[in-house]
Amino acid sequence: MNTQISLLAYFIYLPVALGLTITVAHQLFKNGKVFMLDIFHQQADIALATNSLFKIGFYLLNVGFALTIIRMSAIVNAESMIVKLSTKIGGFAIYLGIMLMLNLYLFMRGRKKARQHQRELNKLFGTSKGIEFE
Amino acid sequence: MYNILAYTMYLLITSFITIYVGYCCHKSGGMYLQYLLGDHAPCQAINNLLLCGYYLVNIGYAAWSLHDGFQIGNAAELMTTLSVRTGSIVCLLCVLHYINILTFYLLSRKYIHS
């Protein structure tokens, strides 16, 4: 009885956690392309390559974390299963939200830096010839 | 019986993840390297060597980490052990991945500023 309820809990937790991760990563990096294009001065190939590298990193980090925290102790009946499961999934969702905000902050910061750099180049070499000298 | 099943599944899952992630990183990493190190650098060679080293480290570590064995009595424990082990391998992969990105970023800054 005990083993079966634990097993059921794991079988609910895994698809929910992995599905959440995939949804969040998909949303984040679908919208992150715009930032990446800005950071790499509209060079599409390198921007998309970097975007997919960061996407891989995001998936690895969050899937790894979701799998590592799977251990749920003392599940004796259906009620305790629901309580444990909710706590786990809720905690994981909060963690995902923090990660999402952190990534967004990094995107914003990179974009700001890239714009500053561009402005300095323009100031040094004049607006039209900046790229040639560089 | 559960132990043998766990070992088989563990090795299959970790090798699949390692190889798939390696393939993805190799594909988009080439472009990134070319951008950071410039066109003159032998990017493809660096990329291939990195992939090779990555496979060695990860599959090697995944196999080596079986040295203490699993003690599994029932299906729920199988699930837990398998997930925790796979999760730690995936976290390790993630750390290596970010270290790699950071290293190339720092290297490229050194190149450009010197």
gemmi code that builds the backbone of each chain (N, CA, C; Angstrom):
import gemmi

chains = {
    "A": [
        ("MET", (0.839, -1.201, 0.000), (0.000, 0.000, 0.000), (0.870, 1.246, 0.000)),
        ("ASN", (1.785, 1.287, 0.969), (2.685, 2.420, 1.117), (3.528, 2.630, -0.132)),
        ("THR", (4.115, 1.519, -0.604), (4.970, 1.596, -1.791), (4.194, 2.072, -3.003)),
        ("GLN", (2.955, 1.559, -3.107), (2.176, 1.938, -4.285), (1.817, 3.411, -4.284)),
        ("ILE", (1.492, 3.953, -3.098), (1.166, 5.383, -3.043), (2.405, 6.221, -3.353)),
        ("SER", (3.563, 5.802, -2.829), (4.795, 6.539, -3.135), (5.058, 6.533, -4.631)),
        ("LEU", (4.873, 5.360, -5.221), (5.134, 5.212, -6.653), (4.214, 6.119, -7.457)),
        ("LEU", (2.934, 6.152, -7.027), (1.963, 7.024, -7.699), (2.400, 8.485, -7.584)),
        ("ALA", (2.893, 8.849, -6.375), (3.345, 10.232, -6.166), (4.480, 10.561, -7.121)),
        ("TYR", (5.429, 9.629, -7.266), (6.546, 9.883, -8.175), (6.051, 10.006, -9.598)),
        ("PHE", (5.095, 9.160, -9.968), (4.602, 9.192, -11.350), (3.782, 10.442, -11.626)),
        ("ILE", (3.235, 11.087, -10.569), (2.570, 12.375, -10.803), (3.607, 13.497, -10.831)),
        ("TYR", (4.554, 13.417, -9.892), (5.526, 14.510, -9.758), (6.373, 14.676, -11.015)),
        ("LEU", (6.872, 13.559, -11.552), (7.823, 13.663, -12.677), (7.238, 14.358, -13.900)),
        ("PRO", (6.078, 13.931, -14.429), (5.554, 14.630, -15.613), (5.228, 16.095, -15.338)),
        ("VAL", (4.693, 16.388, -14.130), (4.346, 17.779, -13.836), (5.600, 18.641, -13.811)),
        ("ALA", (6.642, 18.171, -13.109), (7.865, 18.978, -12.988), (8.533, 19.148, -14.351)),
        ("LEU", (8.628, 18.055, -15.106), (9.296, 18.152, -16.403), (8.483, 19.015, -17.361)),
        ("GLY", (7.138, 18.876, -17.305), (6.293, 19.688, -18.177), (6.426, 21.170, -17.867)),
        ("LEU", (6.462, 21.496, -16.567), (6.649, 22.893, -16.150), (7.960, 23.436, -16.698)),
        ("THR", (9.034, 22.638, -16.518), (10.345, 23.090, -16.983), (10.328, 23.365, -18.476)),
        ("ILE", (9.743, 22.436, -19.238), (9.751, 22.573, -20.692), (8.947, 23.797, -21.113)),
        ("THR", (7.777, 23.991, -20.477), (6.952, 25.153, -20.831), (7.690, 26.454, -20.565)),
        ("VAL", (8.279, 26.539, -19.341), (8.961, 27.782, -18.964), (10.138, 28.051, -19.899)),
        ("ALA", (10.934, 26.996, -20.186), (12.101, 27.188, -21.049), (11.662, 27.614, -22.440)),
        ("HIS", (10.590, 27.007, -22.926), (10.106, 27.342, -24.266), (9.692, 28.806, -24.337)),
        ("GLN", (8.920, 29.237, -23.339), (8.473, 30.633, -23.308), (9.657, 31.588, -23.219)),
        ("LEU", (10.568, 31.268, -22.264), (11.696, 32.168, -22.000), (12.542, 32.351, -23.248)),
        ("PHE", (12.868, 31.243, -23.932), (13.825, 31.372, -25.029), (13.157, 31.736, -26.338)),
        ("LYS", (11.838, 31.585, -26.405), (11.130, 32.105, -27.584), (11.194, 33.626, -27.555)),
        ("ASN", (11.012, 34.188, -26.333), (11.061, 35.643, -26.209), (12.483, 36.158, -26.033)),
        ("GLY", (13.420, 35.240, -25.673), (14.804, 35.663, -25.458), (15.536, 35.954, -26.747)),
        ("LYS", (15.033, 35.438, -27.859), (15.687, 35.656, -29.156), (15.869, 37.142, -29.448)),
        ("VAL", (14.847, 37.936, -29.084), (14.901, 39.374, -29.357), (16.093, 39.995, -28.642)),
        ("PHE", (16.265, 39.596, -27.356), (17.380, 40.134, -26.582), (18.704, 39.701, -27.179)),
        ("MET", (18.766, 38.422, -27.569), (20.025, 37.908, -28.109), (20.395, 38.640, -29.390)),
        ("LEU", (19.401, 38.922, -30.222), (19.665, 39.662, -31.468), (20.222, 41.041, -31.149)),
        ("ASP", (19.681, 41.680, -30.106), (20.201, 42.985, -29.701), (21.622, 42.872, -29.185)),
        ("ILE", (21.877, 41.823, -28.370), (23.201, 41.680, -27.763), (24.261, 41.463, -28.831)),
        ("PHE", (23.935, 40.666, -29.843), (24.937, 40.378, -30.875), (24.768, 41.255, -32.101)),
        ("HIS", (24.198, 42.444, -31.926), (24.088, 43.433, -33.015), (23.455, 42.851, -34.267)),
        ("GLN", (22.315, 42.175, -34.098), (21.494, 41.682, -35.215), (22.159, 40.605, -36.069)),
        ("GLN", (23.225, 39.972, -35.543), (23.797, 38.854, -36.306), (23.016, 37.601, -35.935)),
        ("ALA", (22.144, 37.148, -36.845), (21.153, 36.141, -36.471), (21.783, 34.797, -36.119)),
        ("ASP", (22.781, 34.340, -36.889), (23.274, 32.975, -36.659), (23.908, 32.814, -35.285)),
        ("ILE", (24.787, 33.762, -34.924), (25.451, 33.648, -33.623), (24.460, 33.877, -32.485)),
        ("ALA", (23.491, 34.764, -32.705), (22.498, 35.012, -31.657), (21.681, 33.756, -31.390)),
        ("LEU", (21.258, 33.081, -32.465), (20.454, 31.862, -32.277), (21.279, 30.750, -31.660)),
        ("ALA", (22.574, 30.657, -32.058), (23.436, 29.615, -31.484), (23.599, 29.831, -29.991)),
        ("THR", (23.859, 31.087, -29.589), (24.019, 31.375, -28.156), (22.713, 31.125, -27.413)),
        ("ASN", (21.606, 31.493, -28.056), (20.308, 31.251, -27.435), (20.123, 29.758, -27.155)),
        ("SER", (20.473, 28.920, -28.128), (20.246, 27.487, -27.897), (21.237, 26.938, -26.877)),
        ("LEU", (22.450, 27.501, -26.806), (23.390, 27.064, -25.757), (22.812, 27.368, -24.375)),
        ("PHE", (22.265, 28.573, -24.216), (21.694, 28.920, -22.915), (20.454, 28.104, -22.612)),
        ("LYS", (19.720, 27.746, -23.672), (18.536, 26.922, -23.494), (18.932, 25.545, -22.952)),
        ("ILE", (19.993, 24.975, -23.533), (20.473, 23.678, -23.050), (20.860, 23.779, -21.582)),
        ("GLY", (21.574, 24.870, -21.246), (21.982, 25.059, -19.863), (20.793, 25.158, -18.926)),
        ("PHE", (19.766, 25.882, -19.355), (18.566, 26.071, -18.523), (17.848, 24.742, -18.301)),
        ("TYR", (17.691, 23.970, -19.388), (17.061, 22.655, -19.271), (17.844, 21.762, -18.319)),
        ("LEU", (19.168, 21.713, -18.504), (19.989, 20.832, -17.669), (19.836, 21.200, -16.206)),
        ("LEU", (19.957, 22.497, -15.921), (19.906, 22.951, -14.526), (18.579, 22.571, -13.878)),
        ("ASN", (17.469, 22.877, -14.586), (16.180, 22.698, -13.935), (15.729, 21.250, -13.891)),
        ("VAL", (16.009, 20.494, -14.971), (15.664, 19.066, -14.940), (16.498, 18.364, -13.883)),
        ("GLY", (17.784, 18.724, -13.817), (18.650, 18.118, -12.807), (18.147, 18.395, -11.415)),
        ("PHE", (17.756, 19.644, -11.162), (17.265, 20.012, -9.839), (15.965, 19.274, -9.518)),
        ("ALA", (15.059, 19.230, -10.530), (13.773, 18.552, -10.306), (13.985, 17.087, -9.951)),
        ("LEU", (14.935, 16.435, -10.639), (15.174, 15.013, -10.352), (15.865, 14.823, -9.011)),
        ("THR", (16.757, 15.756, -8.650), (17.514, 15.576, -7.413), (16.636, 15.706, -6.176)),
        ("ILE", (15.596, 16.566, -6.238), (14.786, 16.773, -5.022), (13.595, 15.825, -4.953)),
        ("ILE", (13.632, 14.723, -5.718), (12.431, 13.885, -5.824), (12.079, 13.134, -4.537)),
        ("ARG", (13.046, 12.903, -3.663), (12.799, 12.027, -2.515), (11.680, 12.563, -1.616)),
        ("MET", (10.608, 11.771, -1.473), (9.497, 12.180, -0.612), (9.372, 11.144, 0.494)),
        ("SER", (9.565, 11.580, 1.737), (9.562, 10.595, 2.818), (8.195, 10.548, 3.482)),
        ("ALA", (7.941, 9.435, 4.154), (6.754, 9.268, 5.009), (5.442, 9.541, 4.300)),
        ("ILE", (5.226, 8.872, 3.185), (3.907, 8.931, 2.559), (3.148, 7.698, 3.031)),
        ("VAL", (2.119, 7.911, 3.852), (1.400, 6.751, 4.381), (0.017, 6.587, 3.775)),
        ("ASN", (-0.644, 7.715, 3.467), (-1.971, 7.587, 2.861), (-2.179, 8.671, 1.808)),
        ("ALA", (-3.372, 8.687, 1.224), (-3.628, 9.602, 0.114), (-3.504, 11.052, 0.552)),
        ("GLU", (-3.925, 11.349, 1.775), (-3.884, 12.732, 2.243), (-2.451, 13.241, 2.326)),
        ("SER", (-1.582, 12.425, 2.946), (-0.196, 12.893, 3.078), (0.470, 12.970, 1.714)),
        ("MET", (0.021, 12.111, 0.766), (0.585, 12.187, -0.578), (0.258, 13.532, -1.215)),
        ("ILE", (-1.005, 13.957, -1.070), (-1.401, 15.231, -1.688), (-0.628, 16.387, -1.069)),
        ("VAL", (-0.496, 16.354, 0.265), (0.225, 17.439, 0.938), (1.677, 17.502, 0.461)),
        ("LYS", (2.335, 16.335, 0.474), (3.748, 16.301, 0.067), (3.919, 16.750, -1.372)),
        ("LEU", (3.030, 16.222, -2.219), (3.137, 16.488, -3.652), (2.949, 17.973, -3.937)),
        ("SER", (1.953, 18.575, -3.263), (1.707, 20.005, -3.470), (2.902, 20.819, -3.027)),
        ("THR", (3.452, 20.457, -1.846), (4.602, 21.205, -1.353), (5.756, 21.130, -2.338)),
        ("LYS", (6.029, 19.901, -2.802), (7.142, 19.704, -3.743), (6.948, 20.522, -5.005)),
        ("ILE", (5.747, 20.361, -5.611), (5.522, 21.009, -6.904), (5.485, 22.522, -6.741)),
        ("GLY", (4.866, 22.994, -5.656), (4.834, 24.436, -5.407), (6.221, 25.007, -5.231)),
        ("GLY", (7.032, 24.316, -4.413), (8.406, 24.776, -4.204), (9.170, 24.822, -5.501)),
        ("PHE", (8.980, 23.803, -6.313), (9.700, 23.745, -7.585), (9.250, 24.867, -8.513)),
        ("ALA", (7.937, 25.179, -8.483), (7.430, 26.254, -9.344), (8.002, 27.600, -8.922)),
        ("ILE", (8.114, 27.811, -7.601), (8.701, 29.070, -7.114), (10.155, 29.177, -7.567)),
        ("TYR", (10.883, 28.060, -7.430), (12.280, 28.032, -7.869), (12.388, 28.364, -9.356)),
        ("LEU", (11.481, 27.772, -10.170), (11.487, 28.040, -11.614), (11.231, 29.511, -11.902)),
        ("GLY", (10.310, 30.102, -11.149), (10.010, 31.519, -11.327), (11.224, 32.372, -11.048)),
        ("ILE", (11.953, 32.042, -9.962), (13.156, 32.809, -9.629), (14.188, 32.681, -10.749)),
        ("MET", (14.332, 31.448, -11.266), (15.287, 31.221, -12.364), (14.900, 32.041, -13.588)),
        ("LEU", (13.597, 32.089, -13.865), (13.097, 32.839, -15.033), (13.462, 34.309, -14.910)),
        ("MET", (13.229, 34.861, -13.697), (13.523, 36.277, -13.474), (15.018, 36.537, -13.584)),
        ("LEU", (15.805, 35.603, -13.051), (17.267, 35.747, -13.092), (17.747, 35.795, -14.535)),
        ("ASN", (17.199, 34.894, -15.363), (17.584, 34.840, -16.768), (17.187, 36.114, -17.489)),
        ("LEU", (15.992, 36.592, -17.177), (15.502, 37.815, -17.803), (16.412, 38.982, -17.425)),
        ("TYR", (16.834, 39.008, -16.149), (17.733, 40.064, -15.687), (19.043, 40.023, -16.462)),
        ("LEU", (19.567, 38.787, -16.674), (20.817, 38.653, -17.423), (20.653, 39.159, -18.852)),
        ("PHE", (19.510, 38.826, -19.471), (19.243, 39.307, -20.832), (19.246, 40.832, -20.885)),
        ("MET", (18.526, 41.436, -19.910), (18.431, 42.901, -19.869), (19.805, 43.530, -19.715)),
        ("ARG", (20.618, 42.936, -18.819), (21.934, 43.476, -18.530), (22.820, 43.383, -19.770)),
        ("GLY", (22.768, 42.223, -20.446), (23.565, 42.048, -21.647), (23.182, 43.059, -22.715)),
        ("ARG", (21.890, 43.305, -22.828), (21.406, 44.234, -23.838), (21.898, 45.651, -23.535)),
        ("LYS", (21.844, 46.008, -22.225), (22.312, 47.335, -21.827), (23.793, 47.507, -22.152)),
        ("LYS", (24.577, 46.470, -21.813), (26.022, 46.510, -22.068), (26.298, 46.666, -23.550)),
        ("ALA", (25.560, 45.886, -24.375), (25.798, 45.926, -25.818), (25.487, 47.306, -26.370)),
        ("ARG", (24.424, 47.925, -25.850), (24.069, 49.257, -26.328), (25.107, 50.293, -25.934)),
        ("GLN", (25.605, 50.165, -24.685), (26.644, 51.088, -24.213), (27.876, 51.004, -25.096)),
        ("HIS", (28.263, 49.752, -25.391), (29.433, 49.490, -26.217), (29.275, 50.149, -27.582)),
        ("GLN", (28.079, 49.961, -28.148), (27.806, 50.523, -29.473), (27.904, 52.045, -29.438)),
        ("ARG", (27.377, 52.639, -28.350), (27.390, 54.092, -28.226), (28.816, 54.619, -28.117)),
        ("GLU", (29.654, 53.873, -27.345), (31.050, 54.302, -27.207), (31.773, 54.241, -28.546)),
        ("LEU", (31.510, 53.167, -29.284), (32.132, 53.029, -30.607), (31.720, 54.186, -31.500)),
        ("ASN", (30.440, 54.502, -31.469), (29.941, 55.590, -32.300), (30.603, 56.909, -31.935)),
        ("LYS", (30.791, 57.114, -30.591), (31.394, 58.355, -30.141), (32.854, 58.442, -30.602)),
        ("LEU", (33.564, 57.294, -30.526), (34.991, 57.278, -30.879), (35.206, 57.492, -32.373)),
        ("PHE", (34.434, 56.763, -33.185), (34.753, 56.723, -34.618), (33.760, 57.484, -35.475)),
        ("GLY", (32.803, 58.153, -34.850), (31.769, 58.814, -35.654), (30.698, 57.805, -36.013)),
        ("THR", (29.502, 58.252, -36.198), (28.389, 57.314, -36.337), (28.479, 56.450, -37.571)),
        ("SER", (28.941, 56.995, -38.694), (28.846, 56.216, -39.925), (29.996, 55.230, -40.074)),
        ("LYS", (31.212, 55.602, -39.541), (32.371, 54.764, -39.840), (32.737, 53.820, -38.704)),
        ("GLY", (31.895, 53.738, -37.700), (32.220, 52.930, -36.528), (32.543, 51.492, -36.871)),
        ("ILE", (31.786, 50.907, -37.729), (31.946, 49.497, -38.035), (33.242, 49.255, -38.809)),
        ("GLU", (33.584, 50.184, -39.714), (34.773, 49.993, -40.557), (36.047, 49.947, -39.725)),
        ("PHE", (36.161, 50.896, -38.770), (37.361, 50.919, -37.947), (37.440, 49.714, -37.040)),
        ("GLU", (36.293, 49.303, -36.582), (36.259, 48.158, -35.667), (36.649, 46.901, -36.398)),
    ],
    "B": [
        ("MET", (17.323, -8.284, -8.197), (16.663, -8.114, -9.486), (16.467, -6.638, -9.805)),
        ("TYR", (15.960, -5.876, -8.787), (15.776, -4.434, -8.974), (17.108, -3.752, -9.236)),
        ("ASN", (18.162, -4.257, -8.571), (19.467, -3.626, -8.734), (19.935, -3.688, -10.177)),
        ("ILE", (19.813, -4.878, -10.784), (20.278, -5.050, -12.162), (19.487, -4.133, -13.088)),
        ("LEU", (18.168, -4.094, -12.870), (17.299, -3.233, -13.674), (17.731, -1.778, -13.533)),
        ("ALA", (18.014, -1.382, -12.275), (18.410, 0.008, -12.015), (19.713, 0.341, -12.716)),
        ("TYR", (20.704, -0.573, -12.636), (21.985, -0.310, -13.297), (21.782, -0.122, -14.790)),
        ("THR", (20.997, -1.024, -15.400), (20.787, -0.950, -16.846), (20.120, 0.363, -17.231)),
        ("MET", (19.023, 0.691, -16.508), (18.307, 1.914, -16.852), (19.175, 3.135, -16.635)),
        ("TYR", (19.931, 3.132, -15.531), (20.788, 4.271, -15.205), (21.802, 4.508, -16.314)),
        ("LEU", (22.468, 3.438, -16.718), (23.501, 3.593, -17.751), (22.884, 4.051, -19.064)),
        ("LEU", (21.736, 3.473, -19.427), (21.082, 3.859, -20.682), (20.676, 5.340, -20.658)),
        ("ILE", (20.013, 5.747, -19.561), (19.513, 7.130, -19.484), (20.672, 8.118, -19.510)),
        ("THR", (21.699, 7.851, -18.676), (22.788, 8.834, -18.614), (23.541, 8.899, -19.942)),
        ("SER", (23.756, 7.737, -20.592), (24.493, 7.825, -21.868), (23.657, 8.556, -22.896)),
        ("PHE", (22.357, 8.299, -22.902), (21.504, 8.998, -23.873), (21.572, 10.505, -23.661)),
        ("ILE", (21.411, 10.942, -22.382), (21.430, 12.382, -22.096), (22.780, 12.980, -22.488)),
        ("THR", (23.868, 12.279, -22.102), (25.205, 12.799, -22.401), (25.395, 12.971, -23.895)),
        ("ILE", (25.030, 11.943, -24.669), (25.280, 11.994, -26.103), (24.404, 13.050, -26.766)),
        ("TYR", (23.156, 13.133, -26.346), (22.247, 14.102, -26.964), (22.693, 15.538, -26.676)),
        ("VAL", (23.024, 15.804, -25.387), (23.470, 17.150, -25.024), (24.769, 17.492, -25.744)),
        ("GLY", (25.670, 16.509, -25.838), (26.927, 16.733, -26.542), (26.680, 17.103, -27.988)),
        ("TYR", (25.752, 16.400, -28.616), (25.451, 16.673, -30.021), (24.909, 18.097, -30.187)),
        ("CYS", (23.962, 18.487, -29.294), (23.378, 19.834, -29.400), (24.434, 20.909, -29.183)),
        ("CYS", (25.261, 20.712, -28.151), (26.264, 21.725, -27.845), (27.286, 21.820, -28.960)),
        ("HIS", (27.641, 20.679, -29.542), (28.628, 20.663, -30.616), (28.092, 21.446, -31.801)),
        ("LYS", (26.783, 21.298, -32.051), (26.174, 21.948, -33.213), (26.176, 23.465, -33.046)),
        ("SER", (25.662, 23.947, -31.896), (25.594, 25.408, -31.783), (26.860, 26.012, -31.199)),
        ("GLY", (27.714, 25.173, -30.599), (28.944, 25.701, -30.009), (29.942, 26.162, -31.050)),
        ("GLY", (29.921, 25.527, -32.230), (30.875, 25.883, -33.285), (30.740, 27.342, -33.672)),
        ("MET", (29.488, 27.756, -33.834), (29.204, 29.136, -34.216), (29.692, 30.115, -33.161)),
        ("TYR", (29.409, 29.751, -31.906), (29.785, 30.586, -30.760), (31.301, 30.749, -30.696)),
        ("LEU", (32.017, 29.636, -30.866), (33.475, 29.663, -30.846), (34.008, 30.551, -31.948)),
        ("GLN", (33.419, 30.419, -33.133), (33.890, 31.189, -34.272), (33.727, 32.689, -34.014)),
        ("TYR", (32.596, 33.019, -33.371), (32.351, 34.429, -33.059), (33.351, 34.930, -32.032)),
        ("LEU", (33.599, 34.120, -30.998), (34.435, 34.595, -29.897), (35.912, 34.605, -30.261)),
        ("LEU", (36.383, 33.574, -30.948), (37.824, 33.453, -31.185), (38.254, 34.040, -32.519)),
        ("GLY", (37.293, 34.441, -33.339), (37.655, 35.021, -34.626), (37.785, 33.945, -35.681)),
        ("ASP", (37.781, 34.367, -36.940), (37.751, 33.398, -38.023), (39.053, 32.633, -38.190)),
        ("HIS", (40.166, 33.233, -37.717), (41.458, 32.596, -37.966), (41.700, 31.388, -37.067)),
        ("ALA", (41.041, 31.364, -35.918), (41.306, 30.287, -34.953), (40.759, 28.958, -35.488)),
        ("PRO", (41.439, 27.853, -35.172), (40.974, 26.534, -35.626), (39.774, 26.058, -34.821)),
        ("CYS", (38.639, 26.683, -35.075), (37.458, 26.456, -34.224), (36.946, 25.024, -34.296)),
        ("GLN", (36.946, 24.474, -35.507), (36.360, 23.142, -35.666), (37.166, 22.115, -34.883)),
        ("ALA", (38.508, 22.280, -34.918), (39.364, 21.342, -34.186), (39.107, 21.449, -32.687)),
        ("ILE", (39.031, 22.687, -32.187), (38.779, 22.883, -30.751), (37.443, 22.266, -30.374)),
        ("ASN", (36.466, 22.485, -31.248), (35.127, 21.987, -30.986), (35.104, 20.461, -30.894)),
        ("ASN", (35.779, 19.808, -31.854), (35.806, 18.344, -31.847), (36.530, 17.799, -30.626)),
        ("LEU", (37.654, 18.439, -30.264), (38.394, 17.974, -29.087), (37.573, 18.139, -27.828)),
        ("LEU", (36.854, 19.270, -27.753), (35.990, 19.503, -26.586), (34.930, 18.424, -26.470)),
        ("LEU", (34.333, 18.065, -27.617), (33.282, 17.044, -27.611), (33.843, 15.722, -27.113)),
        ("CYS", (35.032, 15.391, -27.599), (35.691, 14.134, -27.228), (35.947, 14.094, -25.719)),
        ("GLY", (36.534, 15.193, -25.198), (36.831, 15.246, -23.774), (35.567, 15.174, -22.943)),
        ("TYR", (34.524, 15.816, -23.436), (33.252, 15.848, -22.731), (32.650, 14.446, -22.616)),
        ("TYR", (32.685, 13.694, -23.729), (32.177, 12.319, -23.690), (32.959, 11.480, -22.699)),
        ("LEU", (34.283, 11.606, -22.752), (35.121, 10.812, -21.851), (34.772, 11.114, -20.405)),
        ("VAL", (34.728, 12.406, -20.066), (34.497, 12.785, -18.672), (33.127, 12.302, -18.210)),
        ("ASN", (32.103, 12.556, -19.047), (30.759, 12.296, -18.541), (30.370, 10.843, -18.496)),
        ("ILE", (30.638, 10.120, -19.595), (30.286, 8.699, -19.570), (31.164, 7.991, -18.558)),
        ("GLY", (32.422, 8.415, -18.495), (33.326, 7.832, -17.503), (32.820, 8.053, -16.098)),
        ("TYR", (32.399, 9.299, -15.803), (31.937, 9.587, -14.450), (30.647, 8.829, -14.136)),
        ("ALA", (29.754, 8.759, -15.142), (28.491, 8.048, -14.925), (28.757, 6.584, -14.597)),
        ("ALA", (29.699, 5.968, -15.314), (30.005, 4.566, -15.054), (30.723, 4.415, -13.720)),
        ("TRP", (31.648, 5.336, -13.436), (32.428, 5.236, -12.201), (31.545, 5.401, -10.978)),
        ("SER", (30.504, 6.248, -11.101), (29.682, 6.529, -9.928), (28.828, 5.328, -9.527)),
        ("LEU", (28.914, 4.234, -10.293), (28.240, 3.002, -9.862), (29.046, 2.231, -8.830)),
        ("HIS", (30.267, 2.716, -8.495), (31.168, 1.891, -7.683), (30.612, 1.536, -6.313)),
        ("ASP", (29.745, 2.411, -5.745), (29.226, 2.074, -4.412), (27.946, 1.249, -4.468)),
        ("GLY", (27.424, 1.035, -5.677), (26.280, 0.139, -5.810), (24.963, 0.732, -5.347)),
        ("PHE", (23.875, 0.195, -5.835), (22.547, 0.601, -5.378), (22.027, -0.464, -4.417)),
        ("GLN", (21.294, -0.024, -3.368), (20.568, -1.005, -2.537), (19.083, -0.725, -2.693)),
        ("ILE", (18.430, -1.491, -3.570), (17.048, -1.184, -3.904), (16.146, -2.351, -3.543)),
        ("GLY", (15.106, -2.069, -2.737), (14.209, -3.129, -2.307), (12.884, -3.169, -3.034)),
        ("ASN", (12.362, -2.011, -3.453), (11.059, -2.009, -4.110), (11.006, -0.966, -5.226)),
        ("ALA", (9.859, -0.898, -5.884), (9.743, -0.049, -7.072), (9.885, 1.430, -6.734)),
        ("ALA", (9.354, 1.857, -5.582), (9.447, 3.270, -5.212), (10.899, 3.675, -4.988)),
        ("GLU", (11.657, 2.778, -4.331), (13.071, 3.078, -4.116), (13.824, 3.130, -5.434)),
        ("LEU", (13.422, 2.256, -6.361), (14.039, 2.257, -7.696), (13.885, 3.625, -8.335)),
        ("MET", (12.663, 4.157, -8.284), (12.339, 5.461, -8.853), (13.198, 6.543, -8.213)),
        ("THR", (13.238, 6.551, -6.856), (13.978, 7.586, -6.139), (15.454, 7.552, -6.499)),
        ("THR", (16.035, 6.343, -6.362), (17.472, 6.237, -6.583), (17.833, 6.650, -7.999)),
        ("LEU", (17.065, 6.142, -8.951), (17.340, 6.424, -10.353), (17.251, 7.930, -10.613)),
        ("SER", (16.202, 8.560, -10.078), (16.018, 9.991, -10.320), (17.126, 10.808, -9.695)),
        ("VAL", (17.462, 10.477, -8.430), (18.471, 11.285, -7.742), (19.816, 11.142, -8.443)),
        ("ARG", (20.173, 9.901, -8.816), (21.454, 9.688, -9.505), (21.485, 10.414, -10.839)),
        ("THR", (20.407, 10.250, -11.628), (20.370, 10.910, -12.938), (20.385, 12.421, -12.766)),
        ("GLY", (19.623, 12.907, -11.771), (19.575, 14.342, -11.518), (20.938, 14.896, -11.185)),
        ("SER", (21.723, 14.158, -10.374), (23.033, 14.719, -10.033), (23.950, 14.721, -11.245)),
        ("ILE", (23.821, 13.701, -12.121), (24.624, 13.712, -13.347), (24.238, 14.912, -14.204)),
        ("VAL", (22.927, 15.177, -14.314), (22.472, 16.291, -15.145), (22.945, 17.622, -14.568)),
        ("CYS", (22.915, 17.761, -13.231), (23.418, 18.988, -12.604), (24.895, 19.171, -12.885)),
        ("LEU", (25.635, 18.072, -12.823), (27.069, 18.121, -13.109), (27.303, 18.593, -14.537)),
        ("LEU", (26.510, 18.041, -15.459), (26.591, 18.440, -16.870), (26.362, 19.931, -17.004)),
        ("CYS", (25.369, 20.425, -16.261), (25.014, 21.832, -16.339), (26.162, 22.706, -15.856)),
        ("VAL", (26.786, 22.303, -14.746), (27.917, 23.074, -14.223), (29.042, 23.110, -15.254)),
        ("LEU", (29.345, 21.951, -15.842), (30.401, 21.891, -16.864), (30.061, 22.791, -18.041)),
        ("HIS", (28.795, 22.775, -18.435), (28.349, 23.561, -19.584), (28.566, 25.053, -19.341)),
        ("TYR", (28.139, 25.514, -18.132), (28.298, 26.935, -17.841), (29.766, 27.309, -17.699)),
        ("ILE", (30.580, 26.415, -17.122), (32.014, 26.705, -17.000), (32.613, 26.866, -18.387)),
        ("ASN", (32.161, 25.998, -19.320), (32.644, 26.064, -20.693), (32.312, 27.402, -21.336)),
        ("ILE", (31.042, 27.808, -21.218), (30.625, 29.082, -21.823), (31.441, 30.227, -21.228)),
        ("LEU", (31.570, 30.209, -19.905), (32.290, 31.277, -19.203), (33.747, 31.315, -19.634)),
        ("THR", (34.384, 30.124, -19.726), (35.794, 30.071, -20.114), (36.001, 30.698, -21.474)),
        ("PHE", (35.135, 30.358, -22.423), (35.327, 30.902, -23.762), (35.075, 32.393, -23.796)),
        ("TYR", (34.114, 32.815, -22.965), (33.838, 34.252, -22.896), (35.062, 34.993, -22.360)),
        ("LEU", (35.642, 34.485, -21.264), (36.806, 35.139, -20.669), (37.986, 35.116, -21.624)),
        ("LEU", (38.178, 33.943, -22.270), (39.270, 33.810, -23.248), (39.134, 34.843, -24.350)),
        ("SER", (37.911, 34.999, -24.845), (37.708, 35.915, -25.970), (37.978, 37.343, -25.529)),
        ("ARG", (37.619, 37.679, -24.286), (37.888, 39.030, -23.801), (39.386, 39.284, -23.743)),
        ("LYS", (40.135, 38.252, -23.306), (41.581, 38.380, -23.220), (42.172, 38.607, -24.612)),
        ("TYR", (41.697, 37.813, -25.572), (42.150, 37.946, -26.956), (41.945, 39.363, -27.469)),
        ("ILE", (40.720, 39.866, -27.240), (40.357, 41.148, -27.849), (41.105, 42.291, -27.195)),
        ("HIS", (41.298, 42.205, -25.860), (41.904, 43.342, -25.179), (43.416, 43.349, -25.271)),
        ("SER", (44.027, 42.227, -25.666), (45.498, 42.229, -25.699), (46.005, 42.554, -27.096)),
    ],
}
model = gemmi.Model(1)
for chain_id, residues in chains.items():
    chain = gemmi.Chain(chain_id)
    for i, (resn, *xyz) in enumerate(residues, 1):
        res = gemmi.Residue()
        res.name, res.seqid = resn, gemmi.SeqId(i, " ")
        for name, pos in zip(("N", "CA", "C"), xyz):
            atom = gemmi.Atom()
            atom.name, atom.element = name, gemmi.Element(name[0])
            atom.pos, atom.b_iso = gemmi.Position(*pos), 0.0
            res.add_atom(atom)
        chain.add_residue(res)
    model.add_chain(chain)
structure = gemmi.Structure()
structure.add_model(model)
structure.setup_entities()
